[in-house]
């Protein structure tokens, strides 16, 4: 009887250890939303960008073991965004996850900042890639709601439309709201863009097809893509790129 109890205790301990290992120790989130720009003649107002950043931040505020840093409008200058990305993601360990969320104007080659009026005030995709690369976290995610955001790609990435199998120890997933030659749509009467609205639905469990309380890269793609394409009447096609396994867990469902 004692022997049986000991086996059960060991089994329970192993299960707890495996469960703990499955969850990231901490999730670091930097959420940027720019709806009002310093130079509106260059970058017109966007009705949903601030709402996007706030909604994603609210989701992760309730997420166990998360650290959320949100930058909105005038706080989202080029220097401030880069400084926060570097400082927050530098805190990560290999067992952590880092997530960069951006909602604002995009151009081919980069993302706009609050003070954007020419190329010198953009954040280039290479700068984002270098920051993500330098972080120690093994799970890295970028969610970009911006026009032409499909141009944000990794060197030597799988670069495609659907998640693939990968043997990389470090997973880097980039999910962009549109193709490189497309605009991303939102509506003035909406709180969130089509892309972020569908992502949040997926994160809350709508994408968890097998009921294992996890949303993987493939589940996220399979849920969000057809709905955004339908929402925009075929004018917007989200793109998923990077170096990751299609079973990579993006979030755990509560």
Order of alpha helices (4+ residues) and beta strands (2+ residues): alpha-beta-alpha-beta-alpha-beta-beta-beta-beta-alpha-beta-beta-alpha-beta-alpha-beta-beta
